[in-house]
């Protein structure tokens, strides 16, 4: 990845920290919300379903962060 000379290293690090935090929360919060709904409704399947949905959302977010590369000539 080519580094932009106008952006400070601390600023670039903060951008990556915020991206990692957002992806981590997108994995964790759906499972917690599903567990909360499970406790309210007396069910037992929404917590694990929430974690699976969160994992899928995190994989999608990570795939959008990776640079696209075309076929090698």
C-alpha positions as CSV (number, residue, x, y, z in Angstrom):
1,X,0.0,0.0,0.0
2,X,1.4,3.4,-0.9
3,X,1.5,5.8,1.9
4,X,0.1,9.3,1.5
5,X,2.8,11.9,2.5
6,X,0.1,14.4,3.6
7,X,-1.3,12.1,6.3
8,X,0.6,11.8,9.5
9,X,1.5,8.3,10.8
10,X,-0.7,8.9,13.9
11,X,-3.6,9.9,11.7
12,X,-3.2,6.8,9.5
13,X,-3.0,4.6,12.6
14,X,-6.2,6.1,14.0
15,X,-8.0,5.4,10.7
16,X,-7.0,1.7,11.0
17,X,-7.9,1.6,14.7
18,X,-11.4,2.9,13.9
19,X,-11.8,0.4,11.0
20,X,-10.7,-2.6,13.2
21,X,-13.0,-1.4,16.1
22,X,-16.0,-1.1,13.7
23,X,-15.4,-4.6,12.3
24,X,-15.1,-6.0,15.8
25,X,-18.3,-4.4,16.9
26,X,-20.1,-5.6,13.8
27,X,-19.1,-9.1,14.8
28,X,-20.0,-8.8,18.5
29,X,-23.1,-6.7,18.8
30,X,-25.6,-8.8,16.7
31,X,-24.9,-11.8,19.0
32,X,-25.3,-9.7,22.1
33,X,-28.6,-8.3,20.7
34,X,-29.7,-11.8,19.8
35,X,-28.9,-13.0,23.3
36,X,-30.9,-10.1,24.8
37,X,-33.9,-10.9,22.6
38,X,-33.5,-14.6,23.6
39,X,-33.7,-13.6,27.3
40,X,-36.8,-11.5,26.7
41,X,-38.7,-14.1,24.5
42,X,-37.4,-17.2,26.3
43,X,-35.8,-18.6,23.1
44,X,-32.3,-20.0,22.7
45,X,-31.5,-19.6,19.0
46,X,-31.2,-15.9,18.3
47,X,-27.9,-15.3,20.1
48,X,-26.0,-17.9,18.0
49,X,-27.8,-16.6,14.8
50,X,-26.7,-13.1,15.7
51,X,-23.1,-14.2,16.0
52,X,-23.2,-15.9,12.6
53,X,-24.8,-12.8,11.0
54,X,-22.1,-10.7,12.7
55,X,-19.4,-12.9,11.3
56,X,-20.8,-12.6,7.8
57,X,-21.0,-8.9,8.2
58,X,-17.4,-8.7,9.3
59,X,-16.2,-10.8,6.4
60,X,-18.1,-8.6,4.0
61,X,-16.5,-5.5,5.6
62,X,-13.0,-7.0,5.4
63,X,-13.5,-8.0,1.8
64,X,-14.4,-4.3,1.0
65,X,-11.2,-3.1,2.7
66,X,-8.9,-5.3,0.6
67,X,-7.6,-3.7,-2.6
68,X,-8.8,-5.1,-5.9
69,X,-6.2,-6.5,-8.2
70,X,-6.8,-7.2,-11.9
71,X,-5.3,-10.1,-13.8
72,X,-1.6,-10.0,-14.3
73,X,-0.4,-9.2,-17.8
